[in-house]
Amino acid sequence: VQLQAFGGGLVQAGGSLRLSCAASGRTFSRYYMGWFRQAPGKEREFVAAISWNGYSTYYADSVKGRFTVSRDNAKNTVYLQMNSLKPEDTAVYYCAVNRPGTAVADDRGYDYWGQGTQVTVSS
C-alpha cells in the first residue's frame, strides 16, 4: 500500500488548511485511517482517526472542535480539515492505515504510513 499526504503549508494563526491523503494498493475502504503529527523534538502524537465507513471519528483533545476528519472511499482519500490553527499545531502530519482491532490513538496499531506533509503556523 502507498499513502501520499499533501496540502500542508505555511499559514497564519487562526487560518485553515485541508490535508489530503491518497491511498493506493489495497482495499482502502475496509480500514480505519488515522492522522498523526510530529513536531521537532517531540514524540509523534495522535490527531484524528475515522472508521472505514466514515460514521465514527476520533480526535485528540488538543484538536477537538477545530479539526475535522473525513473520507471519500470512491476516491481512496482521507482528509483533515484544520481550522483555527495555532502555532502549536506546527508539525509534520502523517496519515496511516490502522490495523483492525487495534486502538486508533496508538501509532503502534498502524502498518502503513505516508511520507508526511509539513504544516507551519505562524503567530
N, CA and C atoms as an extended XYZ file, in Angstrom:
369
Properties=species:S:1:pos:R:3:atomname:S:1:resname:S:1:resid:I:1 pbc="F F F"
N         0.847       -1.186        0.000 N   VAL     1
C         0.000        0.000        0.000 CA  VAL     1
C         0.882        1.235        0.000 C   VAL     1
N         0.405        2.264       -0.666 N   GLN     2
C         1.123        3.533       -0.681 CA  GLN     2
C         0.174        4.650       -0.265 C   GLN     2
N         0.691        5.515        0.565 N   LEU     3
C        -0.084        6.671        1.013 CA  LEU     3
C         0.688        7.934        0.677 C   LEU     3
N        -0.003        8.903        0.180 N   GLN     4
C         0.632       10.176       -0.131 CA  GLN     4
C        -0.185       11.294        0.494 C   GLN     4
N         0.441       11.993        1.430 N   ALA     5
C        -0.216       13.112        2.086 CA  ALA     5
C         0.238       14.413        1.447 C   ALA     5
N        -0.692       15.322        1.303 N   PHE     6
C        -0.331       16.618        0.755 CA  PHE     6
C        -1.332       17.663        1.249 C   PHE     6
N        -1.011       18.920        0.965 N   GLY     7
C        -1.879       20.004        1.387 CA  GLY     7
C        -1.310       20.869        2.499 C   GLY     7
N        -0.156       20.504        3.022 N   GLY     8
C         0.456       21.311        4.061 CA  GLY     8
C         0.966       22.636        3.513 C   GLY     8
N         1.427       23.479        4.425 N   GLY     9
C         1.949       24.765        4.005 CA  GLY     9
C         2.133       25.688        5.179 C   GLY     9
N         2.359       26.945        4.859 N   LEU    10
C         2.541       27.984        5.876 CA  LEU    10
C         1.258       28.799        5.974 C   LEU    10
N         0.764       28.959        7.191 N   VAL    11
C        -0.471       29.694        7.404 CA  VAL    11
C        -0.353       30.498        8.690 C   VAL    11
N        -1.041       31.597        8.749 N   GLN    12
C        -1.046       32.401        9.971 CA  GLN    12
C        -1.979       31.800       11.017 C   GLN    12
N        -1.701       32.085       12.246 N   ALA    13
C        -2.571       31.629       13.330 CA  ALA    13
C        -4.003       32.081       13.062 C   ALA    13
N        -4.930       31.164       13.300 N   GLY    14
C        -6.328       31.437       13.025 CA  GLY    14
C        -6.781       30.993       11.650 C   GLY    14
N        -5.821       30.657       10.809 N   GLY    15
C        -6.141       30.247        9.458 CA  GLY    15
C        -6.534       28.775        9.355 C   GLY    15
N        -6.704       28.329        8.117 N   SER    16
C        -7.160       26.970        7.856 CA  SER    16
C        -6.304       26.304        6.785 C   SER    16
N        -6.248       25.004        6.870 N   LEU    17
C        -5.627       24.174        5.842 CA  LEU    17
C        -6.429       22.886        5.730 C   LEU    17
N        -6.386       22.294        4.560 N   ARG    18
C        -7.016       20.996        4.362 CA  ARG    18
C        -5.969       20.027        3.854 C   ARG    18
N        -5.715       19.011        4.629 N   LEU    19
C        -4.782       17.973        4.220 CA  LEU    19
C        -5.541       16.849        3.536 C   LEU    19
N        -4.882       16.240        2.572 N   SER    20
C        -5.440       15.083        1.887 CA  SER    20
C        -4.433       13.947        1.960 C   SER    20
N        -4.957       12.746        1.952 N   CYS    21
C        -4.107       11.559        1.946 CA  CYS    21
C        -4.701       10.581        0.944 C   CYS    21
N        -3.990       10.377       -0.141 N   ALA    22
C        -4.447        9.474       -1.188 CA  ALA    22
C        -3.811        8.109       -0.995 C   ALA    22
N        -4.633        7.070       -1.056 N   ALA    23
C        -4.159        5.704       -0.838 CA  ALA    23
C        -4.278        4.890       -2.116 C   ALA    23
N        -3.357        3.960       -2.267 N   SER    24
C        -3.417        3.047       -3.405 CA  SER    24
C        -2.866        1.697       -2.969 C   SER    24
N        -3.235        0.659       -3.693 N   GLY    25
C        -2.600       -0.631       -3.458 CA  GLY    25
C        -3.351       -1.610       -2.578 C   GLY    25
N        -4.455       -1.199       -1.979 N   ARG    26
C        -5.237       -2.161       -1.212 CA  ARG    26
C        -6.658       -1.647       -1.099 C   ARG    26
N        -7.489       -2.426       -0.475 N   THR    27
C        -8.884       -2.049       -0.351 CA  THR    27
C        -9.024       -1.008        0.747 C   THR    27
N        -8.863        0.213        0.357 N   PHE    28
C        -8.844        1.349        1.274 CA  PHE    28
C       -10.090        1.405        2.139 C   PHE    28
N       -11.223        1.140        1.552 N   SER    29
C       -12.488        1.362        2.239 CA  SER    29
C       -12.719        0.410        3.395 C   SER    29
N       -11.909       -0.608        3.555 N   ARG    30
C       -12.109       -1.573        4.627 CA  ARG    30
C       -11.446       -1.162        5.943 C   ARG    30
N       -10.630       -0.110        5.894 N   TYR    31
C        -9.774        0.175        7.044 CA  TYR    31
C       -10.043        1.534        7.678 C   TYR    31
N        -9.884        1.558        9.003 N   TYR    32
C        -9.822        2.820        9.696 CA  TYR    32
C        -8.548        3.531        9.239 C   TYR    32
N        -8.621        4.847        9.200 N   MET    33
C        -7.461        5.658        8.836 CA  MET    33
C        -7.190        6.658        9.947 C   MET    33
N        -5.923        6.980       10.114 N   GLY    34
C        -5.564        7.922       11.169 CA  GLY    34
C        -4.645        9.015       10.665 C   GLY    34
N        -4.662       10.116       11.403 N   TRP    35
C        -3.724       11.212       11.191 CA  TRP    35
C        -2.902       11.383       12.477 C   TRP    35
N        -1.624       11.523       12.298 N   PHE    36
C        -0.711       11.781       13.401 CA  PHE    36
C         0.150       12.985       13.023 C   PHE    36
N         0.830       13.523       14.010 N   ARG    37
C         1.750       14.621       13.718 CA  ARG    37
C         2.976       14.514       14.620 C   ARG    37
N         4.043       15.101       14.139 N   GLN    38
C         5.276       15.111       14.916 CA  GLN    38
C         5.953       16.461       14.769 C   GLN    38
N         6.104       17.127       15.885 N   ALA    39
C         6.806       18.402       15.918 CA  ALA    39
C         8.277       18.153       16.220 C   ALA    39
N         9.151       19.073       15.846 N   PRO    40
C        10.589       18.886       16.104 CA  PRO    40
C        10.865       18.641       17.588 C   PRO    40
N        11.615       17.584       17.859 N   GLY    41
C        11.989       17.283       19.228 CA  GLY    41
C        10.904       16.648       20.068 C   GLY    41
N         9.783       16.325       19.447 N   LYS    42
C         8.670       15.740       20.195 CA  LYS    42
C         8.294       14.379       19.635 C   LYS    42
N         7.577       13.635       20.458 N   GLU    43
C         7.084       12.338       20.025 CA  GLU    43
C         5.954       12.520       19.010 C   GLU    43
N         5.793       11.520       18.187 N   ARG    44
C         4.645       11.525       17.277 CA  ARG    44
C         3.373       11.389       18.103 C   ARG    44
N         2.349       12.152       17.742 N   GLU    45
C         1.122       12.125       18.521 CA  GLU    45
C        -0.100       11.952       17.630 C   GLU    45
N        -1.094       11.348       18.212 N   PHE    46
C        -2.356       11.123       17.522 CA  PHE    46
C        -3.085       12.439       17.322 C   PHE    46
N        -3.714       12.579       16.164 N   VAL    47
C        -4.509       13.760       15.868 CA  VAL    47
C        -5.978       13.394       15.681 C   VAL    47
N        -6.237       12.459       14.767 N   ALA    48
C        -7.621       12.111       14.451 CA  ALA    48
C        -7.644       10.771       13.743 C   ALA    48
N        -8.813       10.131       13.769 N   ALA    49
C        -8.999        8.880       13.056 CA  ALA    49
C       -10.444        8.776       12.605 C   ALA    49
N       -10.660        7.915       11.633 N   ILE    50
C       -12.005        7.761       11.086 CA  ILE    50
C       -12.236        6.297       10.754 C   ILE    50
N       -13.447        5.832       10.998 N   SER    51
C       -13.786        4.443       10.724 CA  SER    51
C       -13.862        4.189        9.235 C   SER    51
N       -13.951        2.913        8.869 N   TRP    52
C       -13.913        2.549        7.464 CA  TRP    52
C       -15.043        3.180        6.665 C   TRP    52
N       -16.206        3.363        7.304 N   ASN    53
C       -17.358        3.913        6.590 CA  ASN    53
C       -17.554        5.403        6.871 C   ASN    53
N       -16.704        5.978        7.699 N   GLY    54
C       -16.798        7.397        7.997 CA  GLY    54
C       -17.795        7.736        9.087 C   GLY    54
N       -18.481        6.757        9.631 N   TYR    55
C       -19.522        7.028       10.627 CA  TYR    55
C       -18.954        7.394       11.995 C   TYR    55
N       -17.763        6.911       12.287 N   SER    56
C       -17.148        7.199       13.584 CA  SER    56
C       -15.865        7.979       13.393 C   SER    56
N       -15.705        9.009       14.197 N   THR    57
C       -14.488        9.810       14.152 CA  THR    57
C       -13.941        9.979       15.568 C   THR    57
N       -12.655       10.189       15.641 N   TYR    58
C       -11.957       10.266       16.921 CA  TYR    58
C       -10.953       11.408       16.833 C   TYR    58
N       -10.818       12.141       17.927 N   TYR    59
C        -9.940       13.301       17.918 CA  TYR    59
C        -9.126       13.394       19.212 C   TYR    59
N        -7.934       13.903       19.078 N   ALA    60
C        -7.169       14.276       20.256 CA  ALA    60
C        -7.841       15.495       20.882 C   ALA    60
N        -7.746       15.606       22.186 N   ASP    61
C        -8.371       16.738       22.883 CA  ASP    61
C        -7.851       18.076       22.364 C   ASP    61
N        -6.591       18.092       21.968 N   SER    62
C        -5.961       19.341       21.540 CA  SER    62
C        -6.521       19.884       20.235 C   SER    62
N        -7.204       19.047       19.455 N   VAL    63
C        -7.723       19.498       18.164 CA  VAL    63
C        -9.237       19.420       18.076 C   VAL    63
N        -9.854       18.864       19.094 N   LYS    64
C       -11.304       18.689       19.076 CA  LYS    64
C       -11.988       20.042       18.914 C   LYS    64
N       -12.944       20.081       18.002 N   GLY    65
C       -13.661       21.322       17.741 CA  GLY    65
C       -13.014       22.209       16.697 C   GLY    65
N       -11.776       21.909       16.341 N   ARG    66
C       -11.060       22.708       15.327 CA  ARG    66
C       -10.761       21.899       14.069 C   ARG    66
N       -10.495       20.614       14.238 N   PHE    67
C       -10.158       19.746       13.111 CA  PHE    67
C       -11.320       18.808       12.813 C   PHE    67
N       -11.440       18.458       11.543 N   THR    68
C       -12.466       17.505       11.120 CA  THR    68
C       -11.846       16.501       10.162 C   THR    68
N       -11.997       15.231       10.483 N   VAL    69
C       -11.510       14.171        9.601 CA  VAL    69
C       -12.688       13.626        8.802 C   VAL    69
N       -12.432       13.335        7.543 N   SER    70
C       -13.459       12.776        6.670 CA  SER    70
C       -12.791       11.896        5.628 C   SER    70
N       -13.596       11.189        4.866 N   ARG    71
C       -13.036       10.332        3.826 CA  ARG    71
C       -13.996       10.211        2.666 C   ARG    71
N       -13.409        9.907        1.516 N   ASP    72
C       -14.167        9.619        0.309 CA  ASP    72
C       -13.636        8.296       -0.222 C   ASP    72
N       -14.348        7.219        0.057 N   ASN    73
C       -13.864        5.903       -0.333 CA  ASN    73
C       -13.839        5.717       -1.851 C   ASN    73
N       -14.685        6.421       -2.542 N   ALA    74
C       -14.687        6.337       -4.000 CA  ALA    74
C       -13.387        6.901       -4.580 C   ALA    74
N       -12.771        7.824       -3.845 N   LYS    75
C       -11.521        8.439       -4.302 CA  LYS    75
C       -10.316        7.905       -3.536 C   LYS    75
N       -10.543        6.939       -2.635 N   ASN    76
C        -9.448        6.398       -1.823 CA  ASN    76
C        -8.679        7.516       -1.113 C   ASN    76
N        -9.396        8.440       -0.567 N   THR    77
C        -8.766        9.610        0.035 CA  THR    77
C        -9.379        9.916        1.398 C   THR    77
N        -8.514       10.276        2.314 N   VAL    78
C        -8.951       10.750        3.625 CA  VAL    78
C        -8.476       12.191        3.775 C   VAL    78
N        -9.272       12.990        4.462 N   TYR    79
C        -8.998       14.417        4.590 CA  TYR    79
C        -8.881       14.818        6.056 C   TYR    79
N        -8.180       15.900        6.271 N   LEU    80
C        -8.131       16.519        7.592 CA  LEU    80
C        -8.297       18.021        7.394 C   LEU    80
N        -9.479       18.516        7.728 N   GLN    81
C        -9.748       19.943        7.658 CA  GLN    81
C        -9.316       20.560        8.981 C   GLN    81
N        -8.416       21.519        8.901 N   MET    82
C        -7.863       22.131       10.106 CA  MET    82
C        -8.228       23.610       10.131 C   MET    82
N        -8.997       23.988       11.097 N   ASN    83
C        -9.424       25.381       11.262 CA  ASN    83
C        -8.859       25.956       12.555 C   ASN    83
N        -8.908       27.267       12.661 N   SER    84
C        -8.430       27.957       13.869 CA  SER    84
C        -7.051       27.460       14.274 C   SER    84
N        -6.180       27.395       13.316 N   LEU    85
C        -4.848       26.848       13.568 CA  LEU    85
C        -4.062       27.695       14.549 C   LEU    85
N        -3.251       27.009       15.328 N   LYS    86
C        -2.422       27.645       16.354 CA  LYS    86
C        -0.950       27.323       16.077 C   LYS    86
N        -0.050       28.149       16.553 N   PRO    87
C         1.371       27.841       16.357 CA  PRO    87
C         1.752       26.451       16.880 C   PRO    87
N         1.104       25.993       17.916 N   GLU    88
C         1.423       24.668       18.461 CA  GLU    88
C         0.947       23.518       17.577 C   GLU    88
N         0.208       23.829       16.522 N   ASP    89
C        -0.170       22.809       15.535 CA  ASP    89
C         0.941       22.571       14.518 C   ASP    89
N         1.982       23.361       14.570 N   THR    90
C         3.102       23.201       13.645 CA  THR    90
C         3.745       21.834       13.823 C   THR    90
N         3.823       21.088       12.734 N   ALA    91
C         4.356       19.721       12.776 CA  ALA    91
C         4.335       19.142       11.373 C   ALA    91
N         4.955       17.983       11.246 N   VAL    92
C         4.769       17.175       10.043 CA  VAL    92
C         3.589       16.250       10.311 C   VAL    92
N         2.640       16.263        9.413 N   TYR    93
C         1.419       15.477        9.564 CA  TYR    93
C         1.501       14.239        8.677 C   TYR    93
N         1.131       13.112        9.273 N   TYR    94
C         1.173       11.822        8.588 CA  TYR    94
C        -0.201       11.166        8.598 C   TYR    94
N        -0.497       10.483        7.516 N   CYS    95
C        -1.672        9.626        7.506 CA  CYS    95
C        -1.196        8.181        7.565 C   CYS    95
N        -2.062        7.308        8.050 N   ALA    96
C        -1.674        5.915        8.211 CA  ALA    96
C        -2.895        5.021        8.206 C   ALA    96
N        -2.658        3.757        7.910 N   VAL    97
C        -3.710        2.736        7.867 CA  VAL    97
C        -3.720        1.976        9.188 C   VAL    97
N        -4.863        1.971        9.838 N   ASN    98
C        -4.991        1.291       11.127 CA  ASN    98
C        -5.158       -0.210       10.954 C   ASN    98
N        -4.455       -0.968       11.775 N   ARG    99
C        -4.597       -2.417       11.762 CA  ARG    99
C        -5.885       -2.772       12.500 C   ARG    99
N        -6.730       -3.591       11.890 N   PRO   100
C        -8.007       -3.922       12.539 CA  PRO   100
C        -7.830       -4.476       13.942 C   PRO   100
N        -8.652       -4.003       14.848 N   GLY   101
C        -8.613       -4.484       16.219 CA  GLY   101
C        -7.654       -3.752       17.123 C   GLY   101
N        -6.962       -2.761       16.615 N   THR   102
C        -6.018       -2.004       17.433 CA  THR   102
C        -6.559       -0.611       17.730 C   THR   102
N        -6.041       -0.044       18.806 N   ALA   103
C        -6.510        1.268       19.232 CA  ALA   103
C        -6.159        2.335       18.201 C   ALA   103
N        -7.099        3.194       17.905 N   VAL   104
C        -6.869        4.182       16.853 CA  VAL   104
C        -5.887        5.273       17.285 C   VAL   104
N        -5.733        5.494       18.574 N   ALA   105
C        -4.869        6.579       19.034 CA  ALA   105
C        -3.428        6.133       19.295 C   ALA   105
N        -3.144        4.880       19.077 N   ASP   106
C        -1.813        4.334       19.334 CA  ASP   106
C        -1.101        4.097       18.009 C   ASP   106
N         0.005        4.783       17.787 N   ASP   107
C         0.655        4.658       16.481 CA  ASP   107
C         1.226        3.264       16.245 C   ASP   107
N         1.341        2.451       17.283 N   ARG   108
C         1.807        1.067       17.091 CA  ARG   108
C         0.759        0.215       16.384 C   ARG   108
N        -0.448        0.732       16.294 N   GLY   109
C        -1.507       -0.010       15.625 CA  GLY   109
C        -1.657        0.322       14.154 C   GLY   109
N        -0.662        0.966       13.588 N   TYR   110
C        -0.724        1.383       12.186 CA  TYR   110
C         0.404        0.731       11.405 C   TYR   110
N         0.061        0.227       10.238 N   ASP   111
C         1.030       -0.535        9.458 CA  ASP   111
C         1.650        0.257        8.314 C   ASP   111
N         0.904        1.149        7.738 N   TYR   112
C         1.382        1.853        6.557 CA  TYR   112
C         1.268        3.346        6.794 C   TYR   112
N         2.336        4.023        6.437 N   TRP   113
C         2.426        5.454        6.694 CA  TRP   113
C         2.746        6.218        5.416 C   TRP   113
N         2.153        7.400        5.288 N   GLY   114
C         2.520        8.292        4.207 CA  GLY   114
C         3.821        9.005        4.532 C   GLY   114
N         4.284        9.817        3.607 N   GLN   115
C         5.584       10.460        3.763 CA  GLN   115
C         5.523       11.722        4.618 C   GLN   115
N         4.345       12.203        4.936 N   GLY   116
C         4.201       13.376        5.775 CA  GLY   116
C         4.146       14.663        4.965 C   GLY   116
N         3.439       15.625        5.506 N   THR   117
C         3.354       16.946        4.903 CA  THR   117
C         3.524       17.989        6.005 C   THR   117
N         4.335       18.988        5.731 N   GLN   118
C         4.677       19.975        6.749 CA  GLN   118
C         3.575       21.027        6.876 C   GLN   118
N         3.181       21.272        8.110 N   VAL   119
C         2.252       22.353        8.425 CA  VAL   119
C         2.969       23.313        9.362 C   VAL   119
N         3.036       24.566        8.973 N   THR   120
C         3.678       25.577        9.793 CA  THR   120
C         2.687       26.707       10.048 C   THR   120
N         2.464       26.996       11.309 N   VAL   121
C         1.523       28.047       11.691 CA  VAL   121
C         2.308       29.167       12.357 C   VAL   121
N         2.259       30.334       11.751 N   SER   122
C         2.995       31.475       12.292 CA  SER   122
C         2.102       32.277       13.233 C   SER   122
N         2.737       32.867       14.237 N   SER   123
C         1.969       33.644       15.226 CA  SER   123
C         1.831       35.094       14.801 C   SER   123
